Amino acid sequence: MKLSFRRIQTFVIMAILFSNISNAQISKKNELYQILKVKDSLLFEGFNTCNLAMIEELLPEKFEFYHDKDGFTSSREVFIKNLKKNLCSSGKNITKRVLIKESFKVFPLYNNKKLYGAIQTGKHSFGSTIARFTNIWLLENGEWKPTRIMSYDHKRNTAPIVSVKKFLKLSSEEMAIYLGDYKFSPEFTLSIIKDGDKIYGDAQGQKVEIKYYGNHKFLDSKETMKLNFIIDNQGSVSGLKMISRDREMVAKKINKK
């Protein structure tokens, strides 16, 4: 069954406006919710890894993408072409999409009590940017396809990279195992140093305090970068993984302080 875009827009607006009144979104245990959650995950696994063949398989040929900053994309072919030209030009997408899991909601669409589609809403982040999304899924020949994806309300992501309720105090002896130089590339080495009762990451004289929250994990003072120290089989610190919203870097510890 084919529906006009105007009619689908009407369903989208009505479902969003009345969702709080009727609680029309379905349970997380519902089969449709689980199906779309898996489909969403696969679609953005293709996006994050630049697996364009996976994206092509999951999207219908007649596909529309609406973006509040980058405009309108009229088909699957154009969407994939733009990905290949821009975000995936190097074959590796460093702008990772992360779903904000608690925001994910699904609203079924019926016609004469027969399920024909669904509206999926939520929030997702792309590195330092966070946005809302509304997607229209239609059931076509037994397969759920996202016929329209709308990504909007893009703004700076100011939320902490992890939720930490309490930072932990380290003694000088406990700090000592982390101190040293960590080489990420020939051009970039990060020194972990102690100054008084605090520990810092020092990159060519630029010091940033890092705070311990357990299990050899730290956050920078702005809570936008995770520093996870790597422990070898002997219990010694052998490396460091730095994780931001859009990339990861791994370094080997090259000396002790």
Stockholm file with secondary structure:
# STOCKHOLM 1.0

chainA/1-257         MKLSFRRIQTFVIMAILFSNISNAQISKKNELYQILKVKDSLLFEGFNTCNLAMIEELLPEKFEFYHDKDGFTSSREVFIKNLKKNLCSSGKNITKRVLIKESFKVFPLYNNKKLYGAIQTGKHSFGSTIARFTNIWLLENGEWKPTRIMSYDHKRNTAPIVSVKKFLKLSSEEMAIYLGDYKFSPEFTLSIIKDGDKIYGDAQGQKVEIKYYGNHKFLDSKETMKLNFIIDNQGSVSGLKMISRDREMVAKKINKK
#=GR chainA/1-257 SS CCCCHHHHHHHHHHHHHHHHHHCCSCCTTSHHHHHHHHHHHHHHHHHHHTCHHHHHHHSCSSCEEEETTTEEECSHHHHHHHHHHTTTTTSCCCSCEEECGGGCEEEEEEETTEEEEEEEEEEEEETTEEEEEEEEEEEETTEEEEEEEEEEEEEECCSCSSCCSCCCCCCHHHHHTTCEEEEEETTEEEEEEEETTEEEEEETTEEEEEEEEETTEEEETTSCCEEEEEECTTSCEEEEEEECSSCEEEEEEEEEC
#=GC SS_cons         CCCCHHHHHHHHHHHHHHHHHHCCSCCTTSHHHHHHHHHHHHHHHHHHHTCHHHHHHHSCSSCEEEETTTEEECSHHHHHHHHHHTTTTTSCCCSCEEECGGGCEEEEEEETTEEEEEEEEEEEEETTEEEEEEEEEEEETTEEEEEEEEEEEEEECCSCSSCCSCCCCCCHHHHHTTCEEEEEETTEEEEEEEETTEEEEEETTEEEEEEEEETTEEEETTSCCEEEEEECTTSCEEEEEEECSSCEEEEEEEEEC
//
